Amino acid sequence: MLNGHTRPSLLLQAAFGLRREESIKIKPGWADGGNILRLQDSWVKGGKYREVPIATMQQRAVLDAAKVLAGKGSLIPAQLRYRAQLNRFRAQCDKAGIHGVHGLRHEYAQRRYAELTGRPSPASGGAPSRQLDASQKLADQAARLKISTEMGHGREQVTSIYLGR
């Protein structure tokens, strides 16, 4: 059974493509920038602040539920430190049969690609980039750059891991 802090962390990973550490350290109340999710430099890999659009009602609902639970704090229970919550998170995921939560980032990237381009990514059964016409290639490149930035990579090449080529 997932406790009250692990479940929202997983839902945030799925909704916003967050890394595990980001989804645990996040302070949902602070992160809510209205139409953007703000990720503080101390929560993210590489220590670089970033923003992810809040584009769907589902994202809004996930964030609002996390805000209710966390109040002004993070998704680390007040009596625990990060490492203890990470261990609890891992144990609860293992017990629930949830392995490889990084796949939630893959799902986010593929869903976001479809939103931005209007077609599935190559990894989701869409046409590979070599089969795209000129306008589709431009849209593909723009979507990949945007997704890369939203996910905290800053390099388009990394998106091939999530989206295929």
C-alpha positions as CSV (number, residue, x, y, z in Angstrom):
1,M,0.0,0.0,0.0
2,L,1.3,3.4,-0.9
3,N,1.4,5.9,1.9
4,G,0.0,9.5,1.6
5,H,3.4,10.9,0.4
6,T,4.5,8.2,-2.1
7,R,1.3,8.2,-4.1
8,P,1.3,12.0,-4.9
9,S,5.0,11.7,-5.8
10,L,4.3,9.0,-8.4
11,L,1.3,11.0,-9.7
12,L,3.5,14.1,-10.1
13,Q,6.1,12.1,-11.9
14,A,3.5,10.9,-14.4
15,A,1.8,14.2,-14.8
16,F,4.9,16.4,-15.2
17,G,7.7,14.1,-16.1
18,L,9.5,14.6,-12.9
19,R,12.5,12.6,-11.7
20,R,12.0,10.6,-8.5
21,E,14.1,13.0,-6.4
22,E,12.2,16.0,-7.7
23,S,8.8,14.4,-7.0
24,I,9.8,13.8,-3.4
25,K,11.6,17.1,-2.6
26,I,9.0,19.3,-4.4
27,K,7.0,21.8,-2.3
28,P,3.8,21.8,-4.2
29,G,2.5,25.1,-2.8
30,W,5.6,26.9,-3.8
31,A,5.9,25.1,-7.1
32,D,2.4,26.1,-8.3
33,G,2.9,29.1,-10.5
34,G,-0.6,29.2,-11.9
35,N,0.0,27.9,-15.4
36,I,3.5,26.6,-14.7
37,L,5.1,24.2,-12.3
38,R,8.2,25.8,-10.9
39,L,11.1,23.4,-9.9
40,Q,13.6,24.9,-7.5
41,D,17.3,24.5,-8.2
42,S,17.8,22.5,-5.0
43,W,15.3,19.9,-6.0
44,V,16.5,19.2,-9.5
45,K,19.4,17.2,-11.1
46,G,22.1,19.7,-12.2
47,G,20.8,22.4,-9.8
48,K,19.1,24.4,-12.6
49,Y,15.7,25.9,-11.9
50,R,13.1,25.0,-14.6
51,E,9.5,25.3,-15.4
52,V,7.0,22.8,-16.8
53,P,3.6,24.0,-18.2
54,I,0.4,23.0,-16.4
55,A,-1.5,22.3,-19.6
56,T,-4.3,19.9,-18.5
57,M,-7.0,19.5,-15.9
58,Q,-5.4,16.3,-14.9
59,Q,-2.1,18.0,-14.1
60,R,-3.9,20.7,-12.1
61,A,-5.8,18.0,-10.1
62,V,-2.6,16.1,-9.3
63,L,-0.8,19.3,-8.2
64,D,-3.8,20.5,-6.1
65,A,-4.1,17.2,-4.3
66,A,-0.3,17.3,-3.5
67,K,-0.7,20.9,-2.2
68,V,-3.4,19.8,0.2
69,L,-1.3,17.0,1.6
70,A,2.0,18.9,1.8
71,G,0.7,22.3,3.0
72,K,3.6,24.7,2.9
73,G,6.1,21.8,3.0
74,S,7.5,19.1,0.7
75,L,6.3,15.6,0.0
76,I,8.7,14.4,2.7
77,P,6.8,13.8,5.9
78,A,7.8,16.4,8.6
79,Q,9.4,13.7,10.8
80,L,11.6,12.3,8.1
81,R,14.6,13.4,6.1
82,Y,15.0,12.9,2.3
83,R,17.0,9.7,2.5
84,A,14.4,8.1,4.9
85,Q,11.5,9.1,2.6
86,L,13.4,7.8,-0.4
87,N,13.9,4.4,1.3
88,R,10.2,4.4,2.3
89,F,9.2,5.3,-1.3
90,R,11.4,2.5,-2.7
91,A,10.0,-0.1,-0.2
92,Q,6.4,0.9,-0.9
93,C,6.9,0.8,-4.7
94,D,8.5,-2.6,-4.4
95,K,5.7,-3.9,-2.2
96,A,3.1,-2.6,-4.7
97,G,4.9,-4.2,-7.6
98,I,6.0,-0.8,-9.1
99,H,9.4,-1.0,-10.6
100,G,11.3,1.3,-12.9
101,V,9.4,4.5,-12.1
102,H,11.6,6.3,-14.7
103,G,9.1,4.9,-17.2
104,L,6.7,7.6,-16.0
105,R,9.1,10.2,-17.6
106,H,8.9,8.2,-20.9
107,E,5.1,8.3,-20.8
108,Y,5.2,12.0,-20.1
109,A,7.5,12.7,-23.0
110,Q,5.5,10.6,-25.4
111,R,2.2,12.2,-24.3
112,R,3.7,15.7,-24.6
113,Y,5.1,14.9,-28.0
114,A,1.6,13.9,-29.2
115,E,0.1,17.1,-27.7
116,L,2.7,19.3,-29.4
117,T,2.8,17.6,-32.8
118,G,-0.6,16.0,-33.1
119,R,0.9,12.6,-33.8
120,P,2.5,9.8,-31.8
121,S,6.2,9.7,-31.3
122,P,8.2,7.0,-33.1
123,A,8.5,5.1,-29.8
124,S,4.7,5.1,-29.6
125,G,4.2,3.7,-33.1
126,G,4.5,7.0,-35.0
127,A,6.5,7.6,-38.2
128,P,10.2,7.8,-37.7
129,S,11.8,11.1,-38.5
130,R,13.2,9.9,-41.8
131,Q,9.6,9.5,-43.1
132,L,8.5,13.0,-42.1
133,D,8.0,15.8,-44.6
134,A,9.7,19.2,-44.1
135,S,7.0,20.8,-42.0
136,Q,6.6,17.7,-39.9
137,K,10.4,17.7,-39.3
138,L,10.3,21.3,-38.1
139,A,7.4,20.4,-35.7
140,D,9.3,17.3,-34.6
141,Q,12.4,19.3,-33.8
142,A,10.5,22.1,-32.0
143,A,8.6,19.5,-29.9
144,R,11.8,17.7,-29.0
145,L,13.5,20.9,-27.9
146,K,10.6,21.9,-25.8
147,I,10.2,18.5,-24.2
148,S,14.0,18.4,-23.5
149,T,13.8,21.7,-21.7
150,E,10.7,20.8,-19.7
151,M,12.4,17.6,-18.6
152,G,15.6,19.3,-17.5
153,H,17.9,18.1,-20.2
154,G,18.5,21.0,-22.4
155,R,19.8,18.8,-25.2
156,E,17.5,17.6,-28.0
157,Q,19.6,14.4,-28.5
158,V,18.4,13.0,-25.1
159,T,14.8,12.9,-26.3
160,S,15.5,10.0,-28.6
161,I,15.7,7.8,-25.4
162,Y,12.1,8.8,-24.6
163,L,10.6,9.3,-28.1
164,G,12.7,7.2,-30.5
165,R,14.0,8.5,-33.8
